[in-house]
Amino acid sequence: MSTTTLFEFRRKGAAEKSTSKLMSYLGKTEIDDDPITLLTILDSNGFRDTLWALYEIPSFKQIHRKMMALWAEPYSEDLGGHIETLKQQDADQDEVDEALNTVRLFIYRKVWTNAWDFDWDYDWASSLEAEWPTLVNEQERQLRDALKGET
């Protein structure tokens, strides 16, 4: 199971508010090097901070790759061979990095930007019959399921 620490979480650029929220959840008063799972970050801080950690913290690279491949499936027509590259265990690292960046940017533009821009106003978006709240909720569920399977 992949872990990080409060020290790494903050060093990689987590917002002070995000770090404080995680520390409070963990009952900590100081930043330390005790291991923290991505599932703990999800439980404490929610999906948005977890996406940031998934991308920024090197120890989460494998789960990041797995989730990007899963979340990109509905857009396979738009993403060409990038999804297949992510699924190949022996793929060249430069190709994997390019695929991750392409898939992440596509999903960010297609789904997450709307969620961030409207501040997760699920009721408002639902009243407009917007598709993205459902997609974001499904992606969070998929991530949670994958992380629970890691334990």
Phi, psi and omega in degrees: 000134180280141178224167171225191177225164174301320179301311181292320179306312180287317182299326180283353173112016176301142179299150180302320179298318179294317178296316179297319179298315179294318179299317179298316178301321181277354181072031182256149175249348179223151177288134182220186181252022176289142182294141178227133178273163176294327177297323176297318178297318179297314179297321183281306193254348179092180189294319185298311178293328179292321176299318178299311181297321180302320182278320190271333188261116186305326183292348179260013186302317182293316179291327176300312180299315180298315182290322178298319178297316180296311183290339181276342184312313181297345183248022186302328179296324181278337189255005175050227184277002183299322180294317179298321178300318181294330182279341182281122180291330184257019181293148177300136185299323178296321177293320178297314180300316179296316180297315179300314181296317180295312181295314181300315179297318180298311181294321177303312181290322185283323189236301193292324181304318179298318180296319180290313184300325182260017172053039178058033179281079186299315182297316180296313181296320180296324179295335177269003183058036177290145182277331190295326179299321179295318180296315180296316178298320179294319178295321177296317179298316179298318179296314180301315179299317180295319181291323177294328177288341179285334186286000000 
